[in-house]
Amino acid sequence: MRKPIIAGNWKMFKTVSEAEAFLAEVKGKAEVEGVDSVICAPYIALPALTKAAQGTKIGIGAQNLHFEDNGAYTGEISGIMLKDLNVSYVIIGHSERRAYFAETDEIVNKKVHAAFKHGLTPIVCVGEKLEEREADQTKNVCNVQTTAAFQGLSAEQAAQVVIAYEPIWAIGTGKSSTAADAEDVIAYIRDVVVGLYNQETADAVRIQYGGSVKPNNIKEYLAQPNIDGALVGGASLEPASYIELVQGAK
Ligand SMILES: O=C[C@H](O)COP(=O)(O)O
């Protein structure tokens, strides 16, 4: 039985004080037995959030990391630095990073290895563009991205990866994939992991759906046998909505 995981991806929203106020409001409410609740915030809010989340069931995540530990990489943040702040999760290969910051499958794979090196749980994003969906390439794209992201991971590491299937055309558009379509692709991604490792490993991997998930549709997704949670952008920014999402995952 896989534990559902709801992760809010705040993207480039919220100042430190706004982040602190948010956490104070969701404490105790966005904490549900049997559900992992994670907030992925901008780097500058991570010290305050990890402190405020101590002793709660809320995990704190970053939205990116560099694959090297240290070096002349102006503006970058490494796994060592995140671990030092008690960050537990890191989003890797979000489509916005792939599109606007030229992240390739190879870079994504290096970042996944860096996350494991520093004891961070990677949330690896995969998903197709609209034109790829229209060309019936959805599964092919997910296969290529998943296979590349897992390259060189042991079965034990692979089992701990969280995959977020996010069809790019559904992100921030209000056009969510139907639960049945998301289930079909996510079941396929699980099969890809079976092929890379074995059934036991694939059964352990948690796969989220992401793309216009809201409190009013979370239950439809979570009712699907292969969908183990959601990676949520817009609807994770308001405390009340985030609480509903976490509580809806039960
Ligand atoms: O990481 C989250 C996704 O990009 C989904 O964003 P959204 O919920 O605003 O569509």
The ligand as an SDF file (V2000), in Angstrom:
LIG
                    3D

 10  9  0  0  0  0  0  0  0  0999 V2000
    4.1290   21.6980  -10.1040 O   0  0  0  0  0  0  0  0  0  0  0  0
    2.9340   21.8880  -10.2690 C   0  0  0  0  0  0  0  0  0  0  0  0
    2.3610   21.9230  -11.5770 C   0  0  0  0  0  0  0  0  0  0  0  0
    3.1310   22.6520  -12.4680 O   0  0  0  0  0  0  0  0  0  0  0  0
    0.9010   22.1500  -11.6510 C   0  0  0  0  0  0  0  0  0  0  0  0
    0.5550   23.5060  -11.5620 O   0  0  0  0  0  0  0  0  0  0  0  0
   -1.0050   23.8890  -11.4540 P   0  0  0  0  0  0  0  0  0  0  0  0
   -1.5620   23.0800  -10.3380 O   0  0  0  0  0  0  0  0  0  0  0  0
   -1.0040   25.3610  -11.1780 O   0  0  0  0  0  0  0  0  0  0  0  0
   -1.6190   23.5200  -12.7670 O   0  0  0  0  0  0  0  0  0  0  0  0
  1  2  2  0
  2  3  1  0
  3  4  1  0
  3  5  1  0
  5  6  1  0
  6  7  1  0
  7  8  2  0
  7  9  1  0
  7 10  1  0
M  END
$$$$
